[in-house]
Amino acid sequence: MGRKAVPWKNVSPEMEQVQFIKSWEQGRESFVELCRAFDISRKTGYKRVQRFKSWGWDGLGDQSRAPHSHPNQTDRGVVERLVTVRRERPTWGPKKLVAWLRSREPDALWPAPSTVGDLLDRAGLVQKRKGRRRSAPWSQPLAPAEHPNDLWCIDFKGWFRTGNGVRVDPLTVADAASRYLLVCQGLERPRGPQVRRVMERAFREYGLPRVIRSDNGPPFASVGLGGLSPLAVWWVKLGILPERTQPGHPEQNGRLERLHRTLKAETASPPKSTWRGQQRAFQSFRASYNEERPHEALGQVPPARRYRPSARAYPARVESPEYGAGTTVRRVKTNGEIKWNGGRLYLSESLRGEPVGLTPVDERYWSIRFGPLHIGLLDSYLNRTLHTPTLVLPMSPV
């Protein structure tokens, strides 16, 4: 009785050996069973594995064509060092690994990132990513970020629970120009007062930015006039412009979206067992991200090499906006209303206690301002407010 035919007998010897190595890497069969399935002796099987370990895929095929010393073979010590660093930093790609190693061990001969990618793939340290569907960018320009503190980006990464069941809402704040991670702090709930306390510490340490970009959700925005939340009102009083992304377009805060994927992979997959352990993981990640991790957009240097604190210090006293001549000023009551033409007009509870300015546009409409922001219109005929796009007026200092 003849041997049972196997599919790889109809392919070249090189492809047969590739199939053998792939099956060996999967480890689904014992080595004896694997050699029997490929109709080779164990001695031949061991030779194939040894050639693969020595020369990679180039070592397979006709032995006469595999050199005894491969001129492009990466030194074993270099390979071991690369594998060690990759296992310590599993989210770093080949470019970051090479840049980091070259900066710390410049005397070693490090291979190109493409070669490193192949080496890590052979070592089983590369996880294939699924394709991501992306939305087209919004055509309306947002604030540019050419220098540190031109623009800070703020957002919450999705909440999760620690091993003992405690809820964690990670708050992140990053400088857009330098990618410096200013804040990486877990909160018990994503609420305005908690965010304000964290931001006060950041302002005292780093100074004030020109603009803060957020999404349209609480506590950064509200459905009130101008979309202002109490947190955004506080920013305006500090001379910071609140900027919101277009609804349904998280890519407009894409630098934080990408950072959050890395943050999750390195600190919360799986989450730590306790709240304190999770906070320590966040702080460790922030230190490594700023001081060690090379950033491709920065020429493979870490963000700390590009960031510098703002020249605008956090003030000892936060003042309300002032308005010039020709502006009618009304102070917002605790219920969000102002007095107007003998009656009351509702604006927003976020503005309670704050002065707003009203300037006539024509005989019917008045522009409603809070500091440098135009936040709506007052229809004097109907005695009601109209929501309009929030605009930065020409007299704004920024």
TIGUDREN-431603 format. One line per field, with one value per residue (C-alpha): x, y, z; residue in three letters. Coordinates in pm, 1 decimal. Last residue first. Layout:
N
xx (X / ...)
yy (Y / ...)
zz (Z / ...)
residuo (ala / ...)
***
This chain:
398
xx (-578.2 / -659.4 / -1019.7 / -1130.3 / -1213.0 / -1484.7 / -1436.1 / -1752.6 / -1999.6 / -2246.2 / -2595.5 / -2859.3 / -3134.6 / -3253.2 / -3604.0 / -3782.7 / -3990.0 / -3915.1 / -3581.2 / -3442.5 / -3124.0 / -2846.3 / -2593.8 / -2251.5 / -2020.1 / -1700.2 / -1429.8 / -1570.3 / -1921.1 / -2113.5 / -2475.9 / -2526.9 / -2848.8 / -3116.6 / -3418.0 / -3298.8 / -2966.6 / -2664.3 / -2692.0 / -2432.4 / -2499.4 / -2228.9 / -2248.7 / -2143.8 / -2111.2 / -2303.2 / -2465.4 / -2310.5 / -2344.1 / -2711.4 / -2762.4 / -2945.4 / -3301.4 / -3459.8 / -3643.2 / -3871.5 / -3856.5 / -3673.4 / -3415.4 / -3314.8 / -3089.8 / -3165.1 / -2949.2 / -3125.9 / -2842.2 / -2879.2 / -2665.3 / -2513.1 / -2606.6 / -2373.1 / -2479.3 / -2182.5 / -2110.1 / -1800.0 / -1585.6 / -1655.4 / -1481.8 / -1454.7 / -1461.0 / -1134.8 / -950.1 / -718.0 / -375.6 / -321.9 / -194.6 / 118.5 / 127.5 / 484.8 / 376.3 / 594.5 / 833.6 / 779.2 / 999.2 / 1252.1 / 986.3 / 787.1 / 1037.1 / 1252.1 / 1174.3 / 1156.8 / 874.4 / 590.8 / 751.9 / 749.1 / 1025.7 / 908.1 / 1152.6 / 1070.1 / 709.2 / 556.8 / 769.6 / 667.9 / 301.4 / 296.3 / 443.4 / 185.2 / -102.7 / 26.4 / 56.7 / -303.8 / -415.7 / -236.5 / -401.7 / -747.4 / -684.9 / -639.6 / -491.9 / -688.7 / -613.9 / -525.3 / -551.7 / -209.1 / -4.3 / -274.3 / -524.1 / -273.3 / -163.9 / -520.1 / -578.6 / -280.1 / -433.1 / -763.3 / -570.4 / -391.3 / -715.5 / -901.6 / -1053.6 / -1063.2 / -1353.1 / -1585.3 / -1944.7 / -2017.1 / -1766.2 / -1482.0 / -1509.5 / -1278.1 / -1265.8 / -1057.5 / -833.9 / -810.6 / -856.9 / -1217.8 / -1272.9 / -1142.7 / -1380.7 / -1674.4 / -1561.0 / -1572.3 / -1912.9 / -2033.2 / -2069.7 / -2249.1 / -2286.8 / -2624.2 / -2696.5 / -2665.6 / -2346.8 / -1975.1 / -1659.0 / -1832.0 / -2014.3 / -2001.4 / -1915.7 / -1556.6 / -1257.8 / -996.2 / -828.4 / -688.6 / -420.6 / -256.9 / -200.7 / 93.3 / 267.6 / 266.8 / -4.5 / -219.2 / -182.6 / -281.6 / -583.6 / -673.6 / -699.1 / -921.7 / -1136.7 / -1184.1 / -1319.4 / -1558.0 / -1675.6 / -1766.1 / -1618.9 / -1662.9 / -1414.2 / -1124.1 / -806.6 / -531.3 / -304.0 / -229.0 / 35.4 / 118.4 / 361.9 / 261.2 / 488.6 / 243.7 / -85.2 / -7.7 / -188.2 / -460.2 / -590.5 / -866.3 / -904.5 / -1251.6 / -1202.2 / -1482.6 / -1390.1 / -1474.2 / -1182.7 / -999.8 / -1031.4 / -1335.9 / -1353.1 / -1423.0 / -1367.1 / -1075.2 / -1178.2 / -1066.4 / -851.9 / -636.6 / -411.3 / -341.5 / -91.1 / 77.4 / 387.6 / 424.5 / 269.0 / -71.0 / -335.0 / -692.5 / -952.1 / -1005.7 / -1345.9 / -1303.2 / -1389.7 / -1174.1 / -1316.6 / -1409.3 / -1181.6 / -1240.8 / -968.0 / -802.3 / -732.1 / -389.6 / -144.9 / 30.7 / 408.8 / 619.1 / 630.3 / 1011.0 / 986.0 / 772.7 / 1021.8 / 1304.2 / 1100.6 / 1009.2 / 1371.9 / 1471.7 / 1222.1 / 1343.1 / 1700.0 / 1955.7 / 2138.7 / 2518.9 / 2606.1 / 2811.2 / 2506.0 / 2357.1 / 2114.3 / 2005.8 / 2040.6 / 1828.4 / 1540.7 / 1545.5 / 1555.1 / 1268.3 / 1057.1 / 1097.3 / 1033.3 / 700.0 / 651.6 / 336.9 / 520.3 / 767.6 / 952.2 / 898.8 / 1025.2 / 1333.1 / 1421.8 / 1360.4 / 1582.0 / 1858.1 / 1838.4 / 1860.5 / 2161.7 / 2336.7 / 2264.4 / 2427.4 / 2197.4 / 2272.0 / 2346.1 / 2667.2 / 2514.4 / 2788.7 / 2743.9 / 2563.8 / 2230.6 / 2231.8 / 2382.4 / 2124.9 / 1843.0 / 1544.1 / 1532.7 / 1808.8 / 1669.4 / 1356.6 / 1560.8 / 1934.2 / 2033.0 / 1694.8 / 1568.3 / 1880.2 / 1833.8 / 1468.5 / 1551.9 / 1836.0 / 1609.4 / 1355.8 / 1625.3 / 1738.3 / 1375.0 / 1340.0 / 1111.3 / 767.4 / 607.2 / 343.4 / 608.9 / 824.0 / 527.9 / 431.7 / 786.1 / 798.2 / 470.4 / 175.8 / -6.0 / 312.9 / 219.6 / 588.0 / 646.3 / 357.5 / 509.1 / 851.2 / 714.5 / 515.6 / 831.6 / 1019.2 / 758.4 / 775.0 / 1152.2 / 1118.7 / 876.0 / 507.4 / 311.8 / 432.7 / 287.3 / -67.4 / -3.0 / -50.9 / -100.7 / 187.5 / 145.1 / 0.0)
yy (8589.0 / 8916.3 / 8901.0 / 9234.0 / 9065.2 / 8842.0 / 8469.7 / 8303.7 / 8058.3 / 7950.8 / 8086.7 / 8000.2 / 8258.0 / 8430.5 / 8557.2 / 8889.3 / 8845.3 / 9191.4 / 9223.1 / 8906.0 / 8847.0 / 8672.1 / 8411.7 / 8322.7 / 8589.0 / 8514.0 / 8762.8 / 8798.9 / 8657.0 / 8823.8 / 8847.2 / 9029.7 / 9228.5 / 9200.9 / 9418.4 / 9770.5 / 9636.9 / 9455.4 / 9616.4 / 9520.4 / 9307.1 / 9214.6 / 8940.9 / 8969.8 / 8643.9 / 8538.8 / 8244.1 / 8188.8 / 7807.0 / 7860.7 / 7987.3 / 8273.5 / 8318.3 / 8662.6 / 8848.7 / 9150.4 / 9530.3 / 9562.2 / 9300.1 / 9152.2 / 8851.4 / 8482.4 / 8177.2 / 8085.1 / 8228.4 / 8561.8 / 8668.9 / 9015.5 / 9255.2 / 9486.0 / 9707.9 / 9762.4 / 10093.8 / 10157.9 / 9860.2 / 9528.8 / 9350.5 / 8974.1 / 8819.8 / 8799.2 / 8493.7 / 8583.7 / 8430.8 / 8400.2 / 8085.4 / 8193.4 / 8289.6 / 8218.7 / 7862.2 / 7566.6 / 7412.1 / 7103.0 / 6971.5 / 6745.1 / 6630.4 / 6496.3 / 6214.4 / 6227.2 / 6024.6 / 6324.6 / 6487.0 / 6330.8 / 5988.4 / 6018.9 / 5844.2 / 5711.2 / 5799.6 / 6120.8 / 6206.7 / 5862.9 / 5696.7 / 5949.8 / 5937.7 / 5556.9 / 5544.8 / 5796.0 / 5599.2 / 5269.5 / 5427.4 / 5544.7 / 5190.9 / 5045.3 / 5302.1 / 5209.0 / 4836.4 / 4516.6 / 4682.3 / 4678.2 / 4406.4 / 4543.6 / 4868.8 / 5031.2 / 4961.8 / 4869.8 / 5122.9 / 5407.5 / 5313.9 / 5325.3 / 5647.3 / 5816.4 / 5760.9 / 5923.3 / 6196.4 / 6299.4 / 6258.7 / 6545.0 / 6632.3 / 6254.5 / 6243.9 / 6374.1 / 6288.7 / 6632.8 / 6891.8 / 6950.8 / 7212.5 / 7503.8 / 7679.2 / 7998.8 / 8057.6 / 8405.9 / 8277.2 / 8401.7 / 8205.1 / 7888.6 / 7934.5 / 7967.9 / 7646.8 / 7457.2 / 7602.0 / 7472.1 / 7693.1 / 7561.1 / 7923.8 / 7937.1 / 7615.1 / 7259.4 / 7207.5 / 7170.7 / 7041.3 / 6854.0 / 6725.0 / 6634.5 / 6841.9 / 6725.3 / 6917.6 / 7166.7 / 7407.6 / 7728.8 / 7985.8 / 7765.1 / 7865.2 / 7784.4 / 7447.1 / 7366.3 / 7599.8 / 7534.5 / 7155.9 / 7170.8 / 7386.5 / 7140.3 / 6850.6 / 7051.9 / 7165.5 / 6808.6 / 6704.8 / 7003.2 / 6935.7 / 6568.2 / 6260.6 / 6029.5 / 5848.0 / 6016.6 / 5861.7 / 6104.1 / 6136.0 / 6507.1 / 6707.2 / 6447.3 / 6631.3 / 6589.0 / 6890.4 / 7088.8 / 6951.0 / 6972.8 / 6681.8 / 6647.8 / 6305.6 / 6210.4 / 5838.3 / 5753.5 / 5472.2 / 5273.1 / 5049.1 / 4677.5 / 4510.5 / 4434.8 / 4794.9 / 4910.7 / 5084.2 / 5430.5 / 5533.8 / 5773.4 / 6120.4 / 6418.1 / 6731.4 / 6879.9 / 7176.9 / 7434.7 / 7714.6 / 7585.3 / 7461.7 / 7615.8 / 7562.0 / 7440.5 / 7576.5 / 7640.7 / 7451.5 / 7476.4 / 7393.7 / 7103.8 / 6828.4 / 6522.3 / 6219.3 / 5939.2 / 5644.8 / 5272.7 / 5080.2 / 4770.2 / 4494.0 / 4486.7 / 4195.9 / 4126.1 / 4126.4 / 3960.8 / 3609.7 / 3606.3 / 3594.2 / 3907.7 / 4080.0 / 4005.4 / 4124.2 / 4449.7 / 4500.3 / 4467.2 / 4738.2 / 4955.5 / 4945.0 / 4746.5 / 4871.6 / 4871.7 / 4933.4 / 5237.6 / 5460.1 / 5265.4 / 5510.5 / 5727.2 / 5439.6 / 5216.2 / 5464.5 / 5541.4 / 5169.7 / 5082.5 / 5378.3 / 5290.4 / 4917.3 / 4974.6 / 5030.8 / 4879.2 / 4578.4 / 4787.8 / 4542.6 / 4261.3 / 4489.9 / 4581.0 / 4213.6 / 4121.0 / 4404.4 / 4305.5 / 3941.9 / 4043.4 / 4265.3 / 3984.2 / 3743.0 / 3975.0 / 4036.4 / 3821.7 / 4032.6 / 3850.0 / 3505.9 / 3268.3 / 2907.7 / 3037.1 / 2875.7 / 2788.6 / 2440.6 / 2367.5 / 2377.8 / 2549.0 / 2717.9 / 2933.1 / 3254.2 / 3205.6 / 3274.8 / 3222.3 / 3056.3 / 2965.1 / 2850.4 / 2641.5 / 2480.4 / 2401.3 / 2243.2 / 2039.2 / 1915.0 / 1795.9 / 1615.2 / 1431.1 / 1357.1 / 1181.2 / 1311.8 / 1210.0 / 1550.4 / 1394.9 / 1173.1 / 1477.4 / 1651.3 / 1342.3 / 1311.6 / 1683.7 / 1664.7 / 1826.5 / 2159.1 / 2354.3 / 2645.2 / 2718.1 / 2360.0 / 2392.1 / 2713.8 / 2547.1 / 2247.7 / 2468.1 / 2670.9 / 2345.2 / 2232.8 / 2575.0 / 2536.7 / 2178.7 / 2302.4 / 2213.6 / 1898.6 / 1703.1 / 1983.9 / 1850.7 / 1507.3 / 1176.4 / 869.6 / 632.4 / 335.4 / 0.0)
zz (2140.9 / 2312.0 / 2181.2 / 2034.5 / 1703.4 / 1861.2 / 1904.4 / 1780.7 / 1930.2 / 1665.1 / 1737.2 / 1994.3 / 1999.3 / 2316.5 / 2381.7 / 2429.9 / 2112.6 / 1974.1 / 2159.8 / 1999.7 / 2199.9 / 2009.2 / 2119.1 / 2260.2 / 2116.3 / 2307.4 / 2410.6 / 2763.5 / 2762.8 / 2489.7 / 2379.6 / 2049.1 / 2037.5 / 1772.1 / 1678.7 / 1590.3 / 1461.9 / 1610.4 / 1952.4 / 2216.2 / 2522.2 / 2773.0 / 3032.3 / 3395.1 / 3594.2 / 3907.7 / 3731.0 / 3388.1 / 3388.9 / 3474.8 / 3121.9 / 2946.8 / 3072.9 / 3032.5 / 3305.1 / 3273.5 / 3292.8 / 2962.0 / 3059.1 / 3395.7 / 3361.9 / 3420.7 / 3499.5 / 3825.5 / 4034.8 / 3855.0 / 3561.2 / 3585.2 / 3305.7 / 3115.6 / 2825.1 / 2594.4 / 2423.7 / 2630.4 / 2722.1 / 2890.5 / 3176.0 / 3220.3 / 3569.7 / 3765.5 / 3896.5 / 4183.7 / 4253.5 / 3879.7 / 3704.5 / 3520.9 / 3153.0 / 3035.3 / 2965.4 / 3059.2 / 2802.5 / 2589.5 / 2308.6 / 2483.2 / 2731.1 / 2433.6 / 2364.8 / 2049.7 / 1738.4 / 1500.5 / 1694.9 / 1492.2 / 1547.2 / 1924.2 / 2121.3 / 2460.8 / 2735.5 / 2926.1 / 2842.7 / 2779.4 / 3050.1 / 3314.2 / 3208.9 / 3211.0 / 3561.4 / 3680.8 / 3526.9 / 3671.7 / 4015.9 / 3987.7 / 3897.3 / 4198.2 / 4420.5 / 4288.9 / 4337.2 / 4131.8 / 3825.8 / 3501.5 / 3242.3 / 2994.0 / 3188.2 / 3209.7 / 2894.4 / 2641.8 / 2775.2 / 2766.3 / 2414.1 / 2286.8 / 2479.5 / 2313.2 / 1970.0 / 2070.2 / 2251.0 / 1933.1 / 1741.0 / 1904.5 / 1565.8 / 1512.9 / 1762.0 / 1488.0 / 1581.1 / 1719.7 / 1589.5 / 1831.7 / 2101.7 / 2174.2 / 2510.9 / 2489.5 / 2789.9 / 2945.5 / 3300.4 / 3304.9 / 2981.7 / 3151.6 / 3444.8 / 3206.6 / 3033.6 / 3366.0 / 3451.7 / 3112.2 / 2806.2 / 2499.3 / 2389.6 / 2561.2 / 2745.2 / 2610.0 / 2807.7 / 2748.2 / 2917.7 / 3201.2 / 3007.1 / 2638.9 / 2334.2 / 2293.0 / 2420.2 / 2298.7 / 2541.2 / 2392.2 / 2488.8 / 2752.2 / 3116.2 / 3344.3 / 3379.6 / 3751.8 / 3877.8 / 3570.9 / 3612.5 / 3979.7 / 3894.2 / 3617.5 / 3863.3 / 4096.5 / 3802.0 / 3680.0 / 4020.5 / 4028.1 / 3669.8 / 3691.5 / 3522.8 / 3824.8 / 4049.5 / 3875.4 / 3733.0 / 3640.1 / 3340.2 / 3312.7 / 3124.9 / 2861.2 / 2632.3 / 2267.0 / 2191.5 / 1977.5 / 2112.4 / 2484.2 / 2646.8 / 2910.3 / 3012.4 / 3254.4 / 3333.8 / 3474.5 / 3727.5 / 3895.4 / 4189.3 / 4144.7 / 4327.4 / 4001.8 / 3891.4 / 3699.6 / 3362.0 / 3224.2 / 2863.0 / 2822.8 / 2926.5 / 2724.3 / 2717.2 / 2441.0 / 2515.5 / 2247.6 / 2201.6 / 2516.9 / 2333.1 / 1986.6 / 1643.6 / 1756.7 / 1521.7 / 1642.1 / 1438.8 / 1065.3 / 910.8 / 666.1 / 912.8 / 852.5 / 667.7 / 904.1 / 962.9 / 937.5 / 1113.3 / 967.0 / 1215.7 / 1369.1 / 1351.8 / 1678.4 / 1654.1 / 1924.6 / 1779.5 / 1756.1 / 1377.9 / 1386.3 / 1616.3 / 1372.9 / 1073.8 / 1248.0 / 1348.1 / 984.1 / 885.8 / 1175.7 / 1039.4 / 1236.1 / 1546.8 / 1545.9 / 1910.6 / 2011.7 / 2046.8 / 2339.7 / 2502.0 / 2206.8 / 1959.0 / 2182.2 / 2203.1 / 1829.5 / 1742.3 / 1977.0 / 1863.9 / 1495.5 / 1557.9 / 1737.6 / 2108.5 / 2264.3 / 2415.7 / 2614.8 / 2843.4 / 2591.9 / 2313.7 / 2518.1 / 2570.3 / 2205.3 / 2087.5 / 2330.1 / 2219.5 / 1854.2 / 1920.2 / 2107.4 / 1821.5 / 1567.6 / 1273.9 / 967.4 / 661.5 / 561.0 / 638.5 / 750.1 / 631.8 / 323.2 / 226.7 / -145.4 / -105.7 / 162.0 / -95.4 / 68.1 / 403.9 / 550.7 / 401.8 / 617.4 / 928.0 / 913.5 / 1240.5 / 1388.7 / 1048.5 / 991.9 / 1333.2 / 1264.3 / 929.6 / 1078.1 / 1357.8 / 1098.6 / 900.9 / 1216.3 / 1304.9 / 973.1 / 699.0 / 572.5 / 638.3 / 866.1 / 1027.3 / 1103.7 / 1269.0 / 1468.8 / 1605.4 / 1688.7 / 1879.5 / 1712.0 / 1754.1 / 1812.4 / 1584.4 / 1526.8 / 1402.3 / 1155.5 / 1020.3 / 1001.8 / 803.7 / 566.3 / 494.0 / 435.4 / 183.5 / 16.7 / -35.2 / -158.0 / -427.6 / -411.2 / -501.5 / -197.4 / 13.1 / -26.2 / 127.7 / -53.8 / 166.5 / 128.0 / -102.3 / 0.0)
residuo (val / pro / ser / met / pro / leu / val / leu / thr / pro / thr / his / leu / thr / arg / asn / leu / tyr / ser / asp / leu / leu / gly / ile / his / leu / pro / gly / phe / arg / ile / ser / trp / tyr / arg / glu / asp / val / pro / thr / leu / gly / val / pro / glu / gly / arg / leu / ser / glu / ser / leu / tyr / leu / arg / gly / gly / asn / trp / lys / ile / glu / gly / asn / thr / lys / val / arg / arg / val / thr / thr / gly / ala / gly / tyr / glu / pro / ser / glu / val / arg / ala / pro / tyr / ala / arg / ala / ser / pro / arg / tyr / arg / arg / ala / pro / pro / val / gln / gly / leu / ala / glu / his / pro / arg / glu / glu / asn / tyr / ser / ala / arg / phe / ser / gln / phe / ala / arg / gln / gln / gly / arg / trp / thr / ser / lys / pro / pro / ser / ala / thr / glu / ala / lys / leu / thr / arg / his / leu / arg / glu / leu / arg / gly / asn / gln / glu / pro / his / gly / pro / gln / thr / arg / glu / pro / leu / ile / gly / leu / lys / val / trp / trp / val / ala / leu / pro / ser / leu / gly / gly / leu / gly / val / ser / ala / phe / pro / pro / gly / asn / asp / ser / arg / ile / val / arg / pro / leu / gly / tyr / glu / arg / phe / ala / arg / glu / met / val / arg / arg / val / gln / pro / gly / arg / pro / arg / glu / leu / gly / gln / cys / val / leu / leu / tyr / arg / ser / ala / ala / asp / ala / val / thr / leu / pro / asp / val / arg / val / gly / asn / gly / thr / arg / phe / trp / gly / lys / phe / asp / ile / cys / trp / leu / asp / asn / pro / his / glu / ala / pro / ala / leu / pro / gln / ser / trp / pro / ala / ser / arg / arg / arg / gly / lys / arg / lys / gln / val / leu / gly / ala / arg / asp / leu / leu / asp / gly / val / thr / ser / pro / ala / pro / trp / leu / ala / asp / pro / glu / arg / ser / arg / leu / trp / ala / val / leu / lys / lys / pro / gly / trp / thr / pro / arg / glu / arg / arg / val / thr / val / leu / arg / glu / val / val / gly / arg / asp / thr / gln / asn / pro / his / ser / his / pro / ala / arg / ser / gln / asp / gly / leu / gly / asp / trp / gly / trp / ser / lys / phe / arg / gln / val / arg / lys / tyr / gly / thr / lys / arg / ser / ile / asp / phe / ala / arg / cys / leu / glu / val / phe / ser / glu / arg / gly / gln / glu / trp / ser / lys / ile / phe / gln / val / gln / glu / met / glu / pro / ser / val / asn / lys / trp / pro / val / ala / lys / arg / gly / met)
***
